[in-house]
Structure formats: structure tokens, C-alpha cells
Amino acid sequence: MKAKKKLLRRALSALLSLMLLAAPALALDTAQAGELLQKYYIDSVSQEVLSQPTVERMLSALGDPYTQYFDGREYAEFLASMSDTRTGGVGVTSTMTDRGLVVEAVTEGMPAQRAGLRPGDIITALDGVTVIGQSAEAAAERLRGEPGTQVTLTVLRGGESRDYVLTREELVIPATTTTLTDGHIGYIRCTTFGEETEGHFAEGIRANDTAADLWIVDLRSNGGGSVSAATQAAGEFVGQGNLVYLRDKAGSYAVESREEDKLTMDPVIVLVDGGTASASEIFASVVRDENRGIVIGSRTYGKGVAQILLDETVYPGSFTEGDALKVTAYRYFSPNGTTTDRVGVIPDLLVDDAYTADVAYLLSAPAPTGDTSGLLRVDMKWRWYVDLDAAVSETGRPAFVALLEALPTQTPLWLGTGGADGWKRITAGELAEQYGLTDYAPRAFTDLEGSPYAAAINTLATYEIVSGPGDGTFRPQGTLTRAEFCALLAQALHDGRAGDTGFADVPADAWYAPSLNALTAMGLVSGYGDGLFHPDDPMDHQQFLTIMGRLAEYLSMNFYGAAQTEHSAALGDYWAWADWSVESVWLLDGSQRNIMGQRLSILWDDLRDIDPTALTTREEAAAMVYNLCVVTGLLTV
């Protein structure tokens, strides 16, 4: 691999954003835009795109939502969206209660502090209008305003009410904040990754690491930002090393690395959801790959491409009005060489968004110092502790059930029995029965007894990567049609796209059409020479492994690199397989090596025992998907 070990400068900073803006009046002409797209865009640019009469139509024909043109105003807004927010305010942090806004903290040197407000005060009205019954967000918005304007706070303290007339001053609301929760949990909330982000992370960790024994980093609804900012922020937890690889259209790699050591030795829990995208997915991937903690939540967005910003600092002759062009120029890969593109980050604990934070806090009980009674220990990369009294309380039970359902069956669980080292092995089902958790519904299938791949299939079920017909069974010995296989693989990839499939024998409203569309867009499946897909044809091993080999090359830069090497001699070992399948079979069976340098096959069985023309069973397909997920690092359990 040709790695350019240097940080990408601003002209090539991989800024990742999900913003979709209205088309501006363009200053860039089509000739300039075409030249830049051909030079930087990650894939080849068709003549159809280049021949469009306007830049707006060129970008529309390109079909990439992340390649965008910004006029001067939009470019300024885009850059500002990844920075701290500046507004006017009085400098109070508060929580809404049924009595009003309870002041939690006042900012040093701001109007509220100078006027004498202090924690515990209750703000009952603003400018004579009650805040009781309003949302915290609405009340906070009324506190803000233009610097230099005044606001009257009615404050209740010790049973007496008093008005404070304060003049708002400029207030910086950081995109990243750190608080210490329960006296030992460092909680970092990050809404975007920009120039200030790494500094905010470092400041928050240094200020609280002595008291904190673990960290929670909340990246829910964080749509991205700067690759460099995300990797350096993650580096505060993981330390030195190559953290992200970015591959351009020529197949060359740039690397984002960190030279400084980590700031904390404590583990981290990363909270994610479907709105966690781009740079945020990089952060979660770095923590996952480096085993610095666990990821909790729902599957992330799945944006594994990075953009460069082209503006007047790079091309002064093309951008003369403060405008810019953002172009998708890279596919990025995590430290272990895995992409999140389309797939997203699969959390270590896949839970419903409603329980993400509660599950994290359940796992954040302090480690025992002398008595293990009343604790559950969860060994998942690190040791996490659950206070069982809190877990089985009325408020804690829903999150506890969600936690037990999300645990892979192979996760060691230990029930505290007293003393400094008193632990007894226990299962999630036994815990549910012991504590009367009647809502507990394990995700494992009921008909896998006797299957050699039962553990792999049930792990996939835990992560909702495979499913059965809906009756609790998987039907492991059943075979797969081409349509059924598309549905299985698209579910694993967490992808599906509505619309015309392009195959005459597949209507747009077919149940498997979105899955087929997703896989054809990725280049994984194709039809026959007659323009048909033949969805009801059975899937034999040759067809199956051909598609899985293409998927391995897509997901992992390690498989991709192997596919680019000279290996014709090795292919002679696969004489029994059809010529069109040999390359993929070799990728899966003979291209990789383990840490000892020995050949690493990820097939579900010895190649000599696999009949190329036999039909693929559901359990074989699931086992192969599991092996690929583990070897590429999509699953780290």
C-alpha cells in the first residue's frame, strides 16, 4: 500500500457534511467545473455529466449528494456550521422544572455572575412572562438575544422573588461540552467536528480525568465535519498511530495519524444513532478498532466518503466571489482497513434509540472496592459494572431489558456474590428469569440446534444482520434464490433503494427490488446477458462466493489491495471453479494471512468440501457473512 503519511491540508481537508442546500447562482463555469471534477472526483466522470449546459445540471447528473457548489454566503454558512455558535446571552446554565428554570451554573465574568446569580436560584419569568410550562429550549431561546440588549430575569431564592435587569453580552456556545456526571463519569457531548473540537476534548479530559473513571462521548445526530478534527479528538483516547486511511481515484492512500499519546487511560462509551455520520463514524470506528471502549446505539448513517474543498485559496482564478466547490474525492477506512460506506458502524450493543443513554449509564456503575454484592459485571472488551438495584427499579427495567437483549450470547456475564472477588457466571436469560423481566425477548433463533454455525447465526441475529420468516425460526437448511440472497445481503449492509431496477423481470414494486437496487449500485450483483435478473433461480456456491468476494473487496482495503496484486499462479488451485468465480474464491480463501503469516481462509468450510455447483443454504450464507464481518472488523465481538 502506498501511504502518504501526512496530514491533509486545508485545500484537501476531508470535510464531511450531510447538508443539502438549494442551488445557488453560479460563478463557476462548466469548463472549470468539468476540469475539477475530472481531476478530483473519486469515480470516473461520464461524458453525459461533462456535456451538461450548466454547472447546476452537471452536479445533478453526477448524482452525488455530497458534491456541491456553494456561493459566497452559503460557503461562509457551511464553514460556520462546524464551529462554536456565537450569540448573545447572560451566562447561565439551567434545567427546566415545574417551578421554573433552576440555575445549575453561572459563567465566570458574564452578566449573571456579576449580578450575583448563583446555582440553585430559580428563574420564574423573563421580561415579565412566566417560563413555567415552557420547554427548556424555548426558555433558553428567550434568554438569548443580540449583545447589548437587555432582559429582565425574575429570580426566586429562599422564598423571595427579585428582578435582575441584565445586559446580554457575546456568548460562545461550544459545539463540544464536557461535564462530570455522578461524580465519576466524564460526559462529552459533541454536535460537530470543527477547528475547535480537539481543543474542547483535550480541555474537558484534562479538567475531569482525575475524578472520572470512564467517559461517555455522545455523537447522536452529529452529522460530521472535519476528518482531521474527528481523528485527533478520538486520538485523545487512543493515542499514537494511523487512525484513518483515505483512498483516492488512483488507488493511492493518504493517512491521518496522531503522534501524541492519549490523555486518559479510562475506557470510553460512544453513543450513536442513525444521524451519526461521516466524521462521527470515523470517531466511533477508531474507538471500536483500537478497543478503547464500546459503541452503543443504532446503526449509524453509513457515509464512508470524504470531500475536499476547492476555493479561492486553491484556485484563485476559478473562485472569485468567495464561492467554493465541495467534491467527493476519497473513500475512507478505519484503522483496521474497514469502510463505513453504506454499512455504517455496527454498535457493540445495538439498542433502540430510546434506551441508548440509559443503557450507557447502567454500564457505568463504579467498580467494586470490597464487595461485589448487588453488581453485574459485563466483560465486553473492558469490564463494565451494573448496579442491579438501579437496573431492576421501575425506571431502570426498560433499559436493563434492552441491554440484556443486545448482548451477544458469548458475552461473559458475572453476578456478584460478595467479597472482593465473588463472581458467578450467569446468562442473560437467567438474569431475566431471576428478576422477573417478563418483557425480555432474546433475539436468538429457535431452530439452530445441531447447526455447526448456530453461534455465528445467533450473533448476526443479535445485531439484526439476518432475520427469519418471523416465527422465531431461521430455517438453516433452506436454500436461497437470487432474490432471497439479495434481501439477506442488503439487510446485512443496512441498505435498500426504491425505484426501477433496470431488469425487465423485476418490477419496481417487487419485495426484493430495493435490495437489488442497493447491491447493483455497489457493483456486487448483475444480471444475465439477456438483460434479465432471473430472481427465482437458485443461488449456487459459485454465484454466492463471486458476490461475497466483490463485497470483501468493497468493504476492506486489505482485500482491495490483494485484488490489485499479481496472483495468477495461485489461481491454479481453483481449477474446479468456473473461470468467472475464481478471482472471488481466491480472495476469500487464499489472499489473506493471519498474524503468524499463515493462509487465512474465511470460507465456512474447507474449500475441498465445497461443491461449486451445489445450492447455497441459508446457514452457509449466514456463516459466510459472519466470517466476513469479523475478518473485516465490522463486528468486533
C-alpha positions as CSV (number, residue, x, y, z in Angstrom):
1,M,0.0,0.0,0.0
2,K,1.3,3.4,-1.0
3,A,0.6,5.5,2.0
4,K,1.3,9.2,2.1
5,K,1.9,9.8,5.8
6,K,1.0,13.4,6.2
7,L,-2.0,15.4,7.3
8,L,-4.3,16.7,4.6
9,R,-4.0,20.4,4.3
10,R,-7.0,22.8,4.2
11,A,-7.2,22.5,0.4
12,L,-7.6,18.8,0.7
13,S,-9.2,18.7,4.1
14,A,-11.9,16.0,4.0
15,L,-14.9,17.9,5.2
16,L,-17.9,15.5,5.6
17,S,-21.3,17.0,5.7
18,L,-24.9,16.0,5.1
19,M,-26.1,19.5,4.3
20,L,-28.3,19.7,1.2
21,L,-28.6,23.3,0.1
22,A,-30.7,25.0,-2.6
23,A,-28.9,25.6,-5.9
24,P,-27.2,29.0,-6.0
25,A,-26.5,31.4,-8.8
26,L,-23.2,30.0,-10.1
27,A,-20.0,32.0,-10.6
28,L,-18.0,28.8,-11.6
29,D,-18.4,28.0,-15.3
30,T,-18.9,24.5,-16.8
31,A,-15.4,24.2,-18.2
32,Q,-13.8,24.9,-14.9
33,A,-16.2,22.6,-13.0
34,G,-15.6,19.8,-15.5
35,E,-11.8,20.1,-15.1
36,L,-12.1,20.0,-11.3
37,L,-14.4,17.0,-11.3
38,Q,-12.2,15.0,-13.6
39,K,-9.2,15.8,-11.5
40,Y,-10.6,15.1,-8.1
41,Y,-13.9,13.2,-8.1
42,I,-13.5,9.7,-6.7
43,D,-15.1,7.8,-9.6
44,S,-14.9,8.4,-13.4
45,V,-17.0,11.3,-14.6
46,S,-19.1,10.4,-17.6
47,Q,-19.4,12.5,-20.8
48,E,-23.1,12.9,-20.0
49,V,-22.1,14.8,-16.9
50,L,-19.4,16.9,-18.7
51,S,-21.7,17.9,-21.5
52,Q,-24.4,19.4,-19.4
53,P,-25.1,23.1,-20.2
54,T,-24.8,24.4,-16.6
55,V,-22.8,23.6,-13.5
56,E,-26.1,23.0,-11.7
57,R,-27.2,20.4,-14.2
58,M,-23.7,18.8,-14.2
59,L,-23.8,18.3,-10.4
60,S,-27.4,16.9,-10.7
61,A,-26.3,14.5,-13.4
62,L,-23.4,13.4,-11.3
63,G,-25.9,12.1,-8.7
64,D,-23.7,12.6,-5.7
65,P,-25.4,14.5,-2.9
66,Y,-22.1,15.3,-1.3
67,T,-20.5,17.1,-4.3
68,Q,-21.9,20.6,-4.0
69,Y,-21.3,24.2,-5.2
70,F,-21.5,27.0,-2.6
71,D,-21.9,30.7,-3.4
72,G,-20.1,33.1,-1.1
73,R,-22.9,33.3,1.5
74,E,-23.5,29.5,1.6
75,Y,-19.8,28.8,1.9
76,A,-19.5,31.1,4.9
77,E,-22.5,29.4,6.5
78,F,-21.1,26.0,5.7
79,L,-17.8,26.8,7.5
80,A,-19.6,28.4,10.4
81,S,-21.7,25.2,10.8
82,M,-18.7,23.3,12.0
83,S,-17.6,25.9,14.6
84,D,-18.8,27.0,18.0
85,T,-22.0,29.1,18.0
86,R,-21.7,32.8,18.9
87,T,-24.8,34.5,20.2
88,G,-25.8,37.0,22.9
89,G,-26.6,35.8,26.4
90,V,-26.2,36.3,30.2
91,G,-24.2,33.2,31.0
92,V,-26.4,30.8,32.9
93,T,-26.8,27.0,32.6
94,S,-30.2,25.8,33.8
95,T,-32.6,22.9,33.9
96,M,-36.4,23.3,33.4
97,T,-38.5,22.1,36.3
98,D,-42.2,22.5,37.3
99,R,-41.1,25.6,39.4
100,G,-39.1,27.3,36.6
101,L,-35.5,27.3,35.3
102,V,-33.2,26.1,38.1
103,V,-29.7,27.6,37.7
104,E,-27.1,24.9,37.6
105,A,-24.0,27.1,36.9
106,V,-23.1,30.7,36.1
107,T,-20.3,31.6,33.7
108,E,-17.4,33.4,35.2
109,G,-17.3,37.1,34.1
110,M,-20.7,37.1,32.4
111,P,-23.6,39.3,33.4
112,A,-25.4,36.7,35.6
113,Q,-22.3,36.1,37.7
114,R,-21.6,39.8,38.1
115,A,-25.2,40.5,39.2
116,G,-24.9,37.8,41.9
117,L,-27.0,34.9,40.5
118,R,-25.8,31.6,41.8
119,P,-26.6,27.9,41.5
120,G,-29.9,26.9,43.0
121,D,-31.7,30.1,42.0
122,I,-35.0,29.6,40.1
123,I,-35.8,31.8,37.2
124,T,-39.6,32.0,37.1
125,A,-40.1,34.7,34.4
126,L,-38.3,36.5,31.6
127,D,-39.3,40.1,30.8
128,G,-42.4,39.6,33.0
129,V,-43.6,36.5,31.1
130,T,-43.6,33.2,33.0
131,V,-41.3,30.4,31.9
132,I,-43.4,27.7,33.8
133,G,-44.9,25.3,31.3
134,Q,-42.5,26.2,28.6
135,S,-39.8,23.8,27.2
136,A,-36.2,24.3,28.3
137,E,-35.3,25.1,24.7
138,A,-38.0,27.8,24.3
139,A,-36.9,29.4,27.6
140,A,-33.2,29.3,26.7
141,E,-34.0,30.9,23.4
142,R,-35.7,33.8,25.2
143,L,-32.6,34.3,27.4
144,R,-30.5,34.7,24.2
145,G,-30.5,37.8,22.1
146,E,-28.3,40.4,20.4
147,P,-25.4,41.5,22.5
148,G,-26.1,44.9,24.1
149,T,-29.9,44.2,24.5
150,Q,-31.5,43.8,28.0
151,V,-33.5,41.1,29.6
152,T,-35.3,41.0,33.0
153,L,-35.0,37.8,35.0
154,T,-37.4,37.2,37.8
155,V,-35.5,35.0,40.3
156,L,-36.8,33.1,43.2
157,R,-34.3,32.5,46.1
158,G,-35.2,31.4,49.6
159,G,-38.8,32.0,49.1
160,E,-38.3,35.6,48.0
161,S,-38.6,36.9,44.4
162,R,-36.4,39.6,42.8
163,D,-35.9,41.1,39.4
164,Y,-32.5,41.3,37.7
165,V,-32.1,43.5,34.7
166,L,-29.1,42.2,32.7
167,T,-27.4,43.3,29.5
168,R,-26.6,40.5,27.2
169,E,-23.0,40.0,26.0
170,E,-21.4,37.9,23.3
171,L,-21.6,34.3,24.4
172,V,-19.8,31.4,22.8
173,I,-21.8,28.1,22.8
174,P,-19.3,25.4,22.2
175,A,-20.1,22.6,19.8
176,T,-18.4,20.3,22.3
177,T,-19.1,20.4,26.0
178,T,-17.8,18.3,28.9
179,T,-19.5,17.7,32.3
180,L,-18.8,15.3,35.2
181,T,-21.8,13.2,36.0
182,D,-22.4,11.2,39.2
183,G,-19.0,12.2,40.4
184,H,-17.1,9.7,38.2
185,I,-18.4,9.8,34.6
186,G,-16.9,12.2,32.1
187,Y,-19.7,13.1,29.7
188,I,-18.7,14.8,26.4
189,R,-21.5,16.0,24.0
190,C,-20.2,16.8,20.5
191,T,-22.5,18.1,17.8
192,T,-20.0,18.7,15.0
193,F,-16.3,18.3,14.3
194,G,-14.6,21.6,13.5
195,E,-11.4,23.6,14.2
196,E,-12.1,24.0,18.0
197,T,-13.2,20.4,18.6
198,E,-9.9,18.8,19.5
199,G,-9.2,21.6,21.9
200,H,-12.6,21.2,23.6
201,F,-11.9,17.4,24.0
202,A,-8.5,18.0,25.4
203,E,-9.6,20.7,27.8
204,G,-12.6,18.6,29.1
205,I,-10.5,15.5,29.6
206,R,-7.7,17.3,31.4
207,A,-10.2,19.1,33.7
208,N,-12.1,15.9,34.7
209,D,-9.8,12.9,34.2
210,T,-8.8,12.8,37.8
211,A,-12.4,12.3,39.0
212,A,-13.6,10.3,36.0
213,D,-13.1,6.6,35.8
214,L,-14.9,6.3,32.4
215,W,-16.1,8.5,29.6
216,I,-19.2,8.8,27.6
217,V,-19.0,10.6,24.2
218,D,-22.4,11.4,22.8
219,L,-22.3,11.6,19.0
220,R,-26.0,11.2,18.4
221,S,-27.2,13.4,15.5
222,N,-23.7,14.6,14.8
223,G,-23.6,14.8,11.0
224,G,-19.9,15.1,10.6
225,G,-17.3,17.8,10.0
226,S,-13.6,17.6,9.6
227,V,-11.8,14.2,9.3
228,S,-8.7,15.7,11.0
229,A,-10.8,17.0,13.9
230,A,-12.6,13.7,14.4
231,T,-9.4,11.6,14.3
232,Q,-7.5,13.9,16.6
233,A,-10.4,14.0,19.1
234,A,-10.5,10.2,19.0
235,G,-6.7,10.2,19.5
236,E,-7.2,11.8,22.9
237,F,-8.5,8.4,23.9
238,V,-6.4,6.0,21.7
239,G,-3.1,7.8,21.4
240,Q,-0.5,7.4,18.7
241,G,-0.9,5.7,15.3
242,N,-2.5,5.7,11.9
243,L,-6.2,6.3,12.6
244,V,-7.8,6.9,9.1
245,Y,-6.8,6.0,5.6
246,L,-8.2,7.9,2.6
247,R,-8.1,6.3,-0.9
248,D,-8.3,8.5,-4.0
249,K,-9.5,7.7,-7.5
250,A,-6.0,6.4,-8.4
251,G,-6.0,3.9,-5.6
252,S,-3.3,5.8,-3.6
253,Y,-3.7,6.4,0.1
254,A,-3.3,9.3,2.4
255,V,-3.3,8.8,6.1
256,E,-4.5,10.8,9.1
257,S,-2.2,9.9,12.0
258,R,-1.6,11.1,15.6
259,E,1.8,11.5,17.1
260,E,0.8,12.5,20.7
261,D,-0.1,10.0,23.4
262,K,-3.6,9.6,24.8
263,L,-4.8,11.9,27.5
264,T,-6.7,9.3,29.5
265,M,-6.4,5.6,30.3
266,D,-10.1,5.2,31.1
267,P,-12.5,3.5,28.7
268,V,-15.0,5.3,26.6
269,I,-18.6,4.6,25.6
270,V,-19.6,6.2,22.3
271,L,-23.3,6.9,21.8
272,V,-24.6,6.8,18.2
273,D,-27.8,6.7,16.1
274,G,-28.9,6.9,12.5
275,G,-27.9,10.6,12.4
276,T,-24.3,9.8,13.4
277,A,-22.5,10.3,10.1
278,S,-19.2,10.9,8.3
279,A,-16.5,12.2,10.7
280,S,-18.6,11.0,13.7
281,E,-18.5,7.5,12.2
282,I,-14.7,7.8,11.9
283,F,-14.5,8.6,15.7
284,A,-16.7,5.6,16.6
285,S,-14.7,3.4,14.2
286,V,-11.3,4.4,15.8
287,V,-12.6,3.7,19.3
288,R,-14.0,0.3,18.1
289,D,-10.9,-0.8,16.2
290,E,-8.5,0.3,18.9
291,N,-10.5,-1.5,21.7
292,R,-10.7,1.7,23.8
293,G,-14.3,1.1,24.7
294,I,-17.7,0.2,23.2
295,V,-20.2,1.8,20.9
296,I,-23.9,1.8,21.9
297,G,-27.0,2.8,19.9
298,S,-28.5,2.1,16.5
299,R,-26.6,1.5,13.2
300,T,-25.0,4.8,12.0
301,Y,-25.7,6.6,8.7
302,G,-23.1,4.9,6.5
303,K,-21.2,7.8,4.8
304,G,-17.8,6.5,4.0
305,V,-16.7,9.1,1.5
306,A,-14.8,12.3,2.1
307,Q,-14.8,15.6,0.3
308,I,-12.2,18.2,-0.5
309,L,-13.0,21.9,-0.5
310,L,-11.8,23.9,-3.5
311,D,-11.9,27.7,-3.1
312,E,-10.0,30.8,-3.9
313,T,-7.0,29.7,-1.7
314,V,-6.5,26.8,-4.1
315,Y,-7.9,28.0,-7.4
316,P,-8.0,31.8,-7.3
317,G,-8.8,32.1,-11.0
318,S,-11.9,29.9,-10.6
319,F,-13.4,31.1,-7.3
320,T,-13.5,34.9,-7.3
321,E,-16.6,35.6,-5.2
322,G,-16.0,33.7,-2.0
323,D,-17.6,30.6,-3.5
324,A,-16.4,27.0,-3.4
325,L,-16.8,23.6,-4.8
326,K,-17.0,20.6,-2.4
327,V,-16.0,17.4,-4.3
328,T,-16.2,13.7,-3.1
329,A,-12.5,12.7,-3.5
330,Y,-11.8,9.9,-1.1
331,R,-13.2,6.7,0.4
332,Y,-12.0,6.4,3.9
333,F,-11.2,3.4,6.0
334,S,-10.8,2.8,9.8
335,P,-7.6,1.7,11.5
336,N,-8.2,-1.9,10.6
337,G,-8.9,-1.1,7.0
338,T,-12.8,-1.2,7.0
339,T,-15.1,1.3,5.4
340,T,-18.4,2.5,6.9
341,D,-19.8,3.5,3.4
342,R,-23.4,2.3,3.2
343,V,-22.8,-0.2,6.0
344,G,-22.4,2.3,8.8
345,V,-20.9,1.5,12.2
346,I,-22.5,-1.6,13.8
347,P,-22.6,-0.8,17.6
348,D,-21.2,-3.3,20.1
349,L,-24.6,-3.0,21.7
350,L,-27.4,-2.5,19.2
351,V,-30.3,-0.9,21.1
352,D,-33.3,1.2,20.4
353,D,-32.6,5.0,20.3
354,A,-35.0,5.5,23.3
355,Y,-32.6,3.4,25.6
356,T,-29.2,4.3,24.3
357,A,-28.2,6.8,27.1
358,D,-29.9,4.7,29.8
359,V,-28.0,1.6,28.8
360,A,-24.7,3.5,28.8
361,Y,-25.4,4.8,32.3
362,L,-26.4,1.3,33.5
363,L,-23.0,0.1,32.4
364,S,-21.3,2.9,34.2
365,A,-21.5,1.8,37.9
366,P,-18.2,2.2,39.8
367,A,-16.1,-0.9,40.0
368,P,-16.4,-2.7,43.4
369,T,-13.8,-1.8,46.0
370,G,-14.5,-4.5,48.5
371,D,-17.9,-6.2,47.9
372,T,-19.3,-7.4,44.6
373,S,-22.8,-7.9,46.0
374,G,-25.6,-6.3,44.0
375,L,-23.4,-5.9,40.9
376,L,-23.5,-7.4,37.4
377,R,-20.2,-7.5,35.6
378,V,-20.2,-7.4,31.7
379,D,-17.0,-8.4,30.1
380,M,-17.1,-6.7,26.7
381,K,-13.7,-5.5,25.7
382,W,-13.5,-3.9,29.1
383,R,-15.2,-4.7,32.4
384,W,-18.4,-2.8,32.9
385,Y,-20.5,-2.9,36.0
386,V,-24.3,-2.6,36.5
387,D,-25.9,-1.7,39.8
388,L,-28.7,-4.2,39.9
389,D,-30.9,-2.2,42.3
390,A,-30.9,0.6,39.8
391,A,-31.3,-1.8,36.9
392,V,-34.4,-3.6,38.2
393,S,-36.1,-0.4,39.6
394,E,-39.2,0.8,37.9
395,T,-37.3,3.4,35.9
396,G,-34.3,1.2,35.1
397,R,-36.0,-2.0,34.0
398,P,-36.7,-1.0,30.3
399,A,-33.1,-0.1,29.7
400,F,-31.9,-3.3,31.5
401,V,-34.1,-5.4,29.3
402,A,-32.7,-3.6,26.3
403,L,-29.2,-4.3,27.5
404,L,-29.8,-8.0,28.0
405,E,-31.4,-8.4,24.6
406,A,-28.5,-6.6,22.9
407,L,-25.7,-8.7,24.4
408,P,-24.3,-11.4,22.1
409,T,-24.7,-14.8,23.7
410,Q,-21.0,-15.3,24.0
411,T,-20.5,-12.2,26.2
412,P,-19.4,-13.3,29.7
413,L,-21.7,-12.1,32.4
414,W,-20.9,-12.4,36.1
415,L,-23.2,-11.9,39.1
416,G,-21.6,-10.6,42.2
417,T,-21.8,-13.0,45.2
418,G,-20.0,-11.0,47.8
419,G,-16.4,-10.4,48.9
420,A,-13.7,-8.7,46.8
421,D,-13.6,-11.4,44.1
422,G,-17.0,-13.2,44.4
423,W,-18.4,-13.7,40.9
424,K,-20.7,-16.4,39.4
425,R,-21.2,-16.9,35.7
426,I,-24.7,-16.2,34.6
427,T,-26.7,-15.8,31.3
428,A,-29.0,-13.0,30.2
429,G,-31.9,-15.4,30.2
430,E,-31.2,-16.5,33.8
431,L,-30.9,-12.8,34.9
432,A,-34.3,-12.1,33.2
433,E,-35.9,-15.0,35.0
434,Q,-34.3,-14.2,38.4
435,Y,-35.5,-10.6,38.3
436,G,-38.9,-11.2,36.7
437,L,-38.1,-9.3,33.4
438,T,-41.1,-10.6,31.5
439,D,-40.5,-8.3,28.6
440,Y,-37.1,-9.9,27.8
441,A,-37.2,-11.3,24.3
442,P,-33.9,-12.9,23.2
443,R,-33.0,-12.4,19.5
444,A,-31.7,-15.9,19.0
445,F,-33.4,-18.3,16.7
446,T,-35.2,-21.4,18.0
447,D,-34.3,-23.9,15.3
448,L,-30.5,-23.9,15.2
449,E,-29.8,-26.9,17.4
450,G,-27.4,-29.2,15.5
451,S,-26.3,-26.4,13.1
452,P,-22.5,-26.0,13.2
453,Y,-23.0,-22.3,12.6
454,A,-25.5,-21.7,15.3
455,A,-23.3,-19.3,17.3
456,A,-22.5,-17.3,14.2
457,I,-26.1,-17.1,13.1
458,N,-27.3,-16.0,16.5
459,T,-24.7,-13.3,16.7
460,L,-25.9,-12.0,13.4
461,A,-29.4,-12.1,14.7
462,T,-28.4,-10.1,17.8
463,Y,-27.1,-7.3,15.5
464,E,-30.2,-7.7,13.2
465,I,-28.0,-8.6,10.3
466,V,-30.1,-11.6,9.4
467,S,-33.7,-12.5,10.1
468,G,-36.0,-15.4,9.7
469,P,-39.6,-15.6,8.4
470,G,-40.9,-14.0,11.5
471,D,-41.9,-17.0,13.6
472,G,-38.7,-17.2,15.6
473,T,-37.0,-19.7,13.2
474,F,-34.2,-19.3,10.7
475,R,-34.7,-22.4,8.6
476,P,-30.9,-23.1,8.3
477,Q,-31.1,-25.9,5.7
478,G,-33.3,-23.8,3.3
479,T,-31.7,-22.8,0.0
480,L,-31.6,-19.3,-1.4
481,T,-33.0,-17.8,-4.6
482,R,-31.1,-14.9,-6.2
483,A,-33.9,-12.6,-4.9
484,E,-33.7,-14.0,-1.4
485,F,-29.9,-13.7,-1.3
486,C,-30.2,-10.0,-2.3
487,A,-32.6,-9.4,0.5
488,L,-30.3,-11.2,3.0
489,L,-27.2,-9.3,1.9
490,A,-28.9,-5.9,1.8
491,Q,-30.2,-6.4,5.3
492,A,-26.6,-7.1,6.4
493,L,-25.4,-4.0,4.7
494,H,-28.3,-2.0,6.0
495,D,-29.1,-0.6,2.6
496,G,-32.1,-0.5,0.2
497,R,-33.2,1.8,-2.6
498,A,-36.6,2.2,-4.2
499,G,-37.1,2.7,-7.9
500,D,-36.7,0.9,-11.2
501,T,-34.2,-2.0,-11.1
502,G,-33.4,-1.9,-14.8
503,F,-34.2,-5.6,-15.2
504,A,-37.3,-6.5,-17.3
505,D,-38.2,-9.4,-15.0
506,V,-38.0,-7.4,-11.7
507,P,-40.9,-4.9,-11.3
508,A,-40.1,-1.8,-9.2
509,D,-42.6,-2.8,-6.5
510,A,-41.1,-6.3,-6.1
511,W,-40.5,-7.1,-2.4
512,Y,-36.7,-7.5,-3.0
513,A,-36.4,-4.6,-5.5
514,P,-34.8,-2.1,-3.0
515,S,-32.3,-4.7,-2.0
516,L,-31.4,-5.5,-5.6
517,N,-31.0,-1.8,-6.4
518,A,-28.7,-1.3,-3.5
519,L,-26.5,-4.3,-4.5
520,T,-26.3,-3.3,-8.2
521,A,-25.4,0.3,-7.2
522,M,-22.5,-1.2,-5.3
523,G,-21.4,-3.3,-8.2
524,L,-22.0,-6.5,-6.3
525,V,-24.6,-8.2,-8.4
526,S,-25.6,-8.1,-12.1
527,G,-28.0,-9.8,-14.4
528,Y,-27.6,-12.2,-17.3
529,G,-26.6,-11.3,-20.9
530,D,-30.3,-11.3,-21.8
531,G,-30.9,-8.2,-19.6
532,L,-32.8,-10.3,-17.1
533,F,-32.0,-11.0,-13.4
534,H,-33.8,-14.3,-13.0
535,P,-34.8,-13.6,-9.4
536,D,-36.3,-17.1,-8.8
537,D,-33.2,-19.0,-9.9
538,P,-31.4,-20.8,-7.0
539,M,-28.0,-19.4,-5.9
540,D,-25.2,-21.9,-6.2
541,H,-21.8,-21.7,-4.4
542,Q,-20.1,-20.2,-7.4
543,Q,-22.5,-17.3,-7.7
544,F,-22.6,-16.8,-4.0
545,L,-18.8,-16.6,-3.5
546,T,-18.4,-14.4,-6.5
547,I,-20.7,-11.8,-4.9
548,M,-19.1,-12.2,-1.5
549,G,-15.6,-11.7,-2.9
550,R,-16.7,-8.4,-4.5
551,L,-18.2,-7.4,-1.2
552,A,-14.9,-8.2,0.6
553,E,-13.1,-6.0,-1.9
554,Y,-15.6,-3.2,-1.3
555,L,-15.6,-3.3,2.5
556,S,-11.9,-3.8,3.2
557,M,-8.8,-2.1,1.9
558,N,-6.9,-5.3,2.7
559,F,-9.0,-7.4,0.3
560,Y,-8.9,-4.5,-2.2
561,G,-5.1,-4.4,-2.0
562,A,-4.9,-8.2,-2.5
563,A,-7.1,-7.9,-5.6
564,Q,-4.6,-5.5,-7.2
565,T,-1.6,-7.8,-6.8
566,E,-0.2,-10.3,-9.2
567,H,-1.5,-13.7,-8.2
568,S,-2.2,-15.7,-11.3
569,A,-0.1,-18.7,-10.1
570,A,-2.2,-19.0,-7.0
571,L,-5.4,-19.2,-9.0
572,G,-4.4,-22.6,-10.4
573,D,-5.6,-24.1,-7.1
574,Y,-9.2,-23.4,-8.0
575,W,-9.4,-25.5,-11.2
576,A,-12.8,-26.9,-10.2
577,W,-14.5,-23.5,-10.1
578,A,-15.9,-21.6,-13.1
579,D,-13.4,-19.0,-14.5
580,W,-15.7,-16.1,-13.7
581,S,-15.7,-17.1,-10.0
582,V,-12.1,-17.9,-9.4
583,E,-10.9,-14.4,-8.5
584,S,-13.5,-14.0,-5.8
585,V,-13.0,-17.5,-4.4
586,W,-9.2,-16.9,-4.2
587,L,-9.8,-13.6,-2.4
588,L,-11.9,-15.3,0.3
589,D,-9.9,-18.4,0.6
590,G,-6.2,-17.6,-0.2
591,S,-5.5,-13.9,-0.3
592,Q,-5.3,-13.1,3.4
593,R,-2.8,-14.0,6.1
594,N,-3.1,-14.3,9.9
595,I,-0.7,-12.6,12.3
596,M,1.6,-15.7,12.0
597,G,1.8,-15.3,8.2
598,Q,-0.3,-18.3,7.6
599,R,-3.0,-18.5,5.0
600,L,-6.4,-17.4,6.4
601,S,-9.5,-18.7,4.7
602,I,-12.8,-17.2,5.7
603,L,-15.0,-19.8,3.9
604,W,-17.5,-21.6,6.1
605,D,-15.8,-25.0,5.3
606,D,-12.7,-26.4,3.7
607,L,-12.7,-25.4,0.0
608,R,-12.2,-29.1,-0.9
609,D,-15.5,-29.9,0.8
610,I,-17.5,-27.2,-1.0
611,D,-19.1,-28.3,-4.3
612,P,-19.0,-25.3,-6.6
613,T,-22.4,-26.1,-8.3
614,A,-24.3,-27.1,-5.1
615,L,-27.0,-24.8,-3.9
616,T,-26.1,-22.4,-1.1
617,T,-28.1,-22.9,2.1
618,R,-29.2,-20.2,4.4
619,E,-26.8,-21.3,7.2
620,E,-23.9,-21.4,4.8
621,A,-24.7,-17.8,3.6
622,A,-25.1,-16.6,7.2
623,A,-21.8,-18.2,8.3
624,M,-20.0,-16.6,5.4
625,V,-21.5,-13.2,6.2
626,Y,-20.4,-13.6,9.8
627,N,-16.9,-14.6,8.9
628,L,-16.6,-11.6,6.5
629,C,-17.9,-9.2,9.2
630,V,-15.4,-10.5,11.8
631,V,-12.4,-10.5,9.5
632,T,-13.0,-7.1,8.1
633,G,-13.8,-5.7,11.6
634,L,-17.4,-4.7,11.0
635,L,-18.1,-6.9,14.1
636,T,-15.6,-6.9,16.9
637,V,-17.2,-9.3,19.3
